[in-house]
Amino acid sequence: MNLSPLQKARYEYSPKLPGMLRNGIAEICVSEGAATASVADQEKIKALFPNTYGKPEITFQKGANTSAAKKQVVGVILSGGQAPGGHNVISGLYDALKATNKDNVLLGFKGGPDGLLKNDYVEFDDAFIDAYRNTGGFDIIGSGRTKLETKEQFATVAENAKKNGLTAVVIIGGDDSNTNAATLAEYMAAKNTGIQVIGCPKTIDGDLKNEDIEASFGFDTATKTYSELIGNIERDANSAKKYWHFIKVMGRSASHVALECALETQPNICLIGEEVAAKKMTLAQITSYIADAVEKRGNAGKNFGVAIIPEGIVEFVPEFSKLIAEINELLAGEATAKFNALPDWTSKYNFIKAGLTAESFAVFDILPQGIQQQLFLERDPHGNVQVSLIESEKLFSEMVKAELAKRKAAGTYKGKFGAQHHFFGYEGRCAFPSNFDADYCYSLGYNAFMLIQYGYTGYLSKVSNISKPAEEWVAGGMPITKMMNMERRNGEDKPVIRKALVELDGAPFKYFEAHREEWSVETCFTYPGAIQYYGPAEVCDLTTRTLALEKGV
């Protein structure tokens, strides 16, 4: 296989571990803290997790290893969407496992949770792992989105685990995947299987975090990748001086990616979904907000700019969420077939008008026709609108264009408006992990094995103090139940890990808020450039602007 020079060099990179994990397995002891409680709905969560609820947080320290010596056979899966660094979690897990006992075994189950259900796995050895160290992607064993949530599934996993002599399972995933990890851990404990379950926090969206989990892995690399591209576009916009670029970035449920990219690149506009929801902004208000910036710049002879749009922005707009809910009701059951049988868009438009409330139809009617049609094309398996498919960057571009035409007719807008559209998503999910993510992920995997070795289950691998150099990072674990609350899902109350939204009173948003007016009118673009892997630490080991502001670094 032909390898690029960077690929060869990255295979040889030695990830940095937290100081206490560098002492050698024999010199790592554990310190237990106070008992924990779930973030909300304590009695309900406790009742659902009687065997794993309320356990203490733990921290690893330098000292004599007091764990019981036994052969470990560990299974690992990658679950959900890809995120840079997943391969290093597995590499760190493998290295810690082999450093403890060369006869320990690591099995990688293929295709995510399906691998556990189908007993489809590969046994890792040095050569297998070495081919994936410090690389992006999840191709080492693949991933999947199957949810582990039924007793039948748990029984199958337990049976397959027993067949292979598994002592533990490590689930590398986001909030839903780690919710499944907590539920599986509870099942294994209730059935006295002796099989431990450990989770690792992954998602480029940045919404799996709290006071304990300072960042999910992959967020650093993905946002640096997007920011490089946005910076390149800013440079092009400032060179050509004739286009407004509307850029949609990942983040359906939270706007962390958009905010981080804005902090890195200082665009003219960045929408934050959480602010839109808090202010109950309408589509018209958002359109006017963007158009105001375009008008001011255009009247000053600057007919160019950059606007960052979070993927899930429309779901934060109250009137749009109401419209989506009404459309889902309108096309429930056999109504979808009836709608699809209508001969042309005019007939369908009249069907929609008759079926929506006047308020929702008024919202629908201001949408560009292309977006209107998108709302009625593809449905999810439950028959609902697939909001993630809505091209919100084009939605706001078209609405701004129409608003500017009115202003030009009124004589207030003197500029010219031309738009380009971009969506940055898959470009960042499998990038070569930054040094930060390579180190952080390796540490999470190494640390996950220490949790297994000390007999913990239902815990999330936790590495904190990560705004500091790796030597000062603190390794440990927290019960997954600590992050959970009850939420309504598909008509049922279910225990889930609470998503972390952008905090409007937090330091990252406050910094953005304090500077965005200047950025909107002036050309304050910054150009982060490509991720740097080799060179001075102040360039190569930079953390995100979000984490730096949160920690006051």
Buried (B, 14 or more C-beta within 10 A) or exposed (E): EEEEEEEEEBBEBEBBBBBBBBBEBEBBBBEEEEEBBBBEBBEBBBEBBEBBBBBBBBBBBEEEBEBEEEEBBBBBBBBBBBBBBBBBBBBBBBBBBBBBBEEBBBBBBBBBBBBBBEBBBBEBEEEBBEEBBBBBBBBBBBBBBBBBBEEEBBEBBBEBBEEBEBBBBBBBBBBBBBBBBBBBBBBBBEEEBBBBBBBBBBBBBBBBBBEBBBBBBBBBBBBBBBBBBBBBBBEBBBEEEEBBBBBBBBBBBBBBBBBBBBBBBBBBBBBBBBBBBEEEBBBEEBBBBBBBBBBBBBEEEBBBBBBBBBBBBBBBBBBBBBBBEBBBEBBEEEBBEEBEEEEEEEEBBEBBEEBBEEEBBEBBEBBBEEBBEBBBEEBEEEEBBEBBEBBBBBBBBBBBBEBBEEBBEEEEBEBEBEBBBBBBBEBBBBBBBBBBBBBBBBBBBBBBBBBBBBBBBBBBBBBBBBBEEBEEBBBBBBBBBBBBBBBEEEEEEBBBBBBBBBEBEBBBBEBBEEBBEEBBBBBBBBBBEEBBBEEEEEEBBBBBBBBBBBBEE
